[in-house]
Amino acid sequence: MHRQLKTFAIIIALCWGLFALPAQASEMYRSPDAAPLLLSLDDAMERIKAQNLQVLIRQESVRRALEQSYQRRAALLPQFSARAEQTRQQLARGFAAEDFDTPAFNSFGSRLDASLSVFDTERYADYRLAKLNFAIEQLDLEAATQDILEQVVLLYFTQLRDLRSVEIALGNLERERALLELAQQQFEAGAAIKIDVTRADVRVAAQRREVMEAEIAVQSSLLELKALLDLDLDQAVQLDRSIIEGLNAPPSILHYGSLEVLTEIRPELLSQQKTLQQAELARRAAGWQRLPTVELFANWGYDSSRAFDGNEGEAWLFGLRASIPIWEGGRIAAERREAAAAVRQNEYAMRDLRRQTERQFKFAIVEMESRYAQIEIAKDEVRLGGDEVEQALERYREGLGDNRELIDAQKRLADAERSQLRAIYLYGLSRLGFARSIGSVEAVLK
């Protein structure tokens, strides 16, 4: 009896320590004087967009692509430059190859040079390709951002699930503790046998282990979430549970219009479409290389012996230059064949990506409806499980049997609570899958 009382005291102390945790289990393990960071799912998404290093790296790629398009455009605009040159030289022969002795002389020239590409298909194609590349980088940034947002939503849901798991485990531990106390009372009153107390004691120990496992899962998912959000790992965080507690019915496909229109808004599809356009332009540009290039050039300035000697004379030049390739060793033909292969490759990739998107969308609709229905079933299971526990508890108190019936009922209730939590969690993930299939993770908030 003394050993049992000692064990009971230890269990009570453990339970008191566990229930001393804040109601919001996300405040666990914070320092006493540190206020928790209140973090909603919307806040987490905005933090990803503003501070995530992978997103910032992608943003710089977009800026580089924009500047590269400006560089290609510059080749199509007028070019101006100024130059000045002072020389001193001596000639040894005349134009008729006759030797003559002439003194060294100075020469100064200043020029303002200008040129304009009148017709150059290669430069024009480079500029258009650079513009398409900028558009592709923007869409790739959006796609990468959506991928990272999907990760943060998944971790957010997982953390909420783990927090709720701790609460369920603590509730189960409280029921098992109450069962142990009741078994001891029944044994002392002669209405139960020793095995009832032992069974209850074993259940308490097993539930304590489940609580510890649930707490480890909370720490693991919270650390992953903090790392993704670039938060201090020691920062206390309190999550907003409304995203899971206020569940909405699955959205209807009618809200988004036809599937064909829907799948065209995904950044991955739009990016692949731009890549295909880029390949088609590159194929046409390869043939444009056989066209002539035309350039207008001119310069104007002054010549004299020395700079600013007062004897300057005006000098100028202008002209039109044209060139056309005659034989380049078959390079242009090879580039055209390569560009045609790139077009076909991107057409196949576009078809494959479109099919994947349509498959993901249709499966997400089916999964959401099923997961939502499972939540209602799980609610009934919890309600019936609670009724079964109450009835089994009443029978045990009245001495109509041992506590195995009550233990089994509490196990089924615990399983039903976990099943309900799992159904809610999977429904949240199905909504996330649907939101990702339409290219907007933010839609999970609607």
Phi, psi and omega in degrees: 000320179297319180295322180293319179296322179295317178298318180298320180295321179295318180296317179299318180296319179296314180298320178298320179295322179289319181285347176288349176295151178300158179301321174276104185295347179289353177270006183299148170064021177272157177288149186301327186258013181254122178286136181289150175277115178283118189232110173272167179296323178295320177298317180298319179295316180296324179294322177299313182296327186268332192231346182297132186294323179295322177293318180296322178297317179295322179299321178292328175296322177295316180297320178297318179296323178296314180294326177294324176294324176296322179296317180292324178294325182300330180293341180268348183267161177301142179246131180233143176207156178239142179214152177219144184214128176244124181229162173221128184212167177222134180262142181254337182225153177271186182289337179267016180065023177267140177289137172207155183256115179229144180287157176296150180220158179262154177213132177234135178222140175230137184221146167250110184263145177216146177211153180214127176282109182279318181211107179213097185294331181293316178294321179295318179295319178301320180294314180293322177296321179294322177296318177295323179296322176297316178296322179295317179298322177297315180291323177295325175298315179297317179295317179295321178298318179296322178298316181288323175298323177298320178297317183290324177294318178300314180292325178296312177298318181296319178296317177297320177298315181295322177297316178294327177298320177298316181296319177296317179297320178294320177296319177295321178297321179296319178295319179294323177295319178295323177296319178298317179296319179294319179298320178295319179295317179295321179294316179294331180275358180080011181264359180215165179255171185299327182297332178296319179294319181296316178302314181296322180295320178296319179297321178298314180298317180295322181289327175299320178296319178298322177298316180297318178297319179295322179294322177297318179298322177299313180296319182297309182293327179292319179295320177296319180295316179297319180297318180293325180273001181059043177263155173300128183296341177268359181289127175286136184231137175237119185270154177271120185272356186298334182296332180258323183290327179261072184283138176251158177294156180300142178292150179274147178295335180297335180294336186254000179084197182290155180297324180298317179291321183299314184287351179275353182264355178290133182298328179296319179292317179296321178296317179295324177296318177295322178297321177295317177299321179297319180294319179295320177295320179296325178294316178294320182295329178298323177285331180296342182295343179279351179280156179287159172247141182232132181224135176259132181222155180197156170211157181211142179180206183226150174236147175196182178285314180224155179296133174061035179268002177083001181246031183292145174235141183289140178222142179206164181204139170212158182188174179232129183242133178227145178213152179215136180288139179252310178213124183236020176078017180086009183297315184297317179298319179295321178295323178294318179294320178296318180295322178295321177295322178296323177297311180299320179300316181287331174296317178297317180297323179295315179297318180295316181293322178297318179295318178300317181296315179297320179295316179298318182294311182296319178294322180297320178298312180297316183294318180300315181298318180293315181296323180294320178295325180293331178297316179296320178296317181296325177299317178297321179298319179294317180298313180293324177297321177295320177297319180296320179297316180298317180293318179294323178295319179295318179297321181290320178298326181275001176074025182274003179175177177278185186271008179295322178297319179291319179298315179297321180295319179291326175297315181294323177295317178298319178296321180294321178295318178292324178295320178296317178298318180296320180297318179295317180297313181292328176294320176299319179291326178293324175295322177296317178298322177294314180300320180290327181293332178264005173082018181215094179299332179299341179294345178294340180278348185273000000 
